[in-house]
Amino acid sequence: MVPLMADRPLVVLCHDPLPSPDTSTEQVARTVWALGHRMAAIDLVLPAPSGTAEEIARFYGLAGEVRPPTLVKLGPRFRGGALRHALHDVRGPLWALARRRHALLYTRDLLALSWALATGAPVVLETFRYDLNTLARFAPWRRLCYRRRNFRGVVAHSEMAAASFVAAGIPEHRVLVAHNGFAPESMLPVLDRDAARQATGLPREVPIALYSGHLGARKGTEVFLELAERLPAVSFVLVGGVAGAPESEALAAAARQRRLGNLLLVDRVPPACVPPYLYAADILLIPPTARPLTEHRRTVLPMKTFLYLAAGRPIVAPDLPDLREVLETGRNAVLVPPDDPEAAAAAIARLLGEGAAARRLAENAQADAKRFTWTARAGKISRFLEQ
């Protein structure tokens, strides 16, 4: 394959150190490593505390044969997340201007985007966010950025987000919909339910409905208290808590107060260790509530959706416009009315009692997952950047 942009390196600006358990950093790492197959040169600009390329690849389970980017670590090691992010978002574009004058800059970070545009360099924004174009408080930022000629385009994680940029005045040909994905090699070895439960230590004789991801109100995970109360014979396993973190402690305290012995919190594991937990489940859950999308606006078509599909397990999720881009009720998932725990509990109970229907959903999900790989996504993005 002839690499694209042979005369113009891609500089990816990331203000979070890698590796990190945050989903956003995994998304950056998987995107950059997948683009390594397609681009002639990639510089990944990171804060100084970041690990080596080998450490990052090992943490996320990235394929060894993928050519890693050149890591550029900028210091000093500032303390405090907000200050560190802000200073790095200034330093990254300035480094790129000084060292890679003909580069195309690529970032998910809004402050980095603003500074990069100010340098005059061509810049592309990747984002899951639609609220940038719907909330009044972002209007000054939009006026500052969108009218600049060197703002070359947007890579949006969903059709919902893409439509918001077009509505805000970005020409449609400069907005790409690139759904996130999964890495087929990360799902190996494929485990049957019993082997997965043995590997993870989860109970072997009870039905398990499992959620993997961050906990807390911004993700809507408090709805699982209602579901566990309604379905005492089902074990609700939530993988992704952080011991001692307020959101984990609050959820655990609420479960104890309600005497929910069927709600099990499992501490966060590295991304490469998540698939065995998915294989151990009878049903995979996306919190059946609209609040993360409509109130907190920080969860749009969550990345777990694609891993769930690849795991080949029935999925229960809220019937929301972002999820409907990928999930189809009755085909590869069951979509339930959001914020209706009774309807969600009924759907879970029905799936557990209907083996043939559950298997059909699981098989369709696994087949549909093949369209959403990081490699295929990188191909779309590289062609878009070349244009």
Order of alpha helices (4+ residues) and beta strands (2+ residues): beta-alpha-beta-alpha-beta-alpha-beta-alpha-beta-alpha-beta-alpha-beta-alpha-beta-alpha-beta-alpha-beta-alpha-beta-alpha-alpha-beta-beta-alpha-alpha-alpha
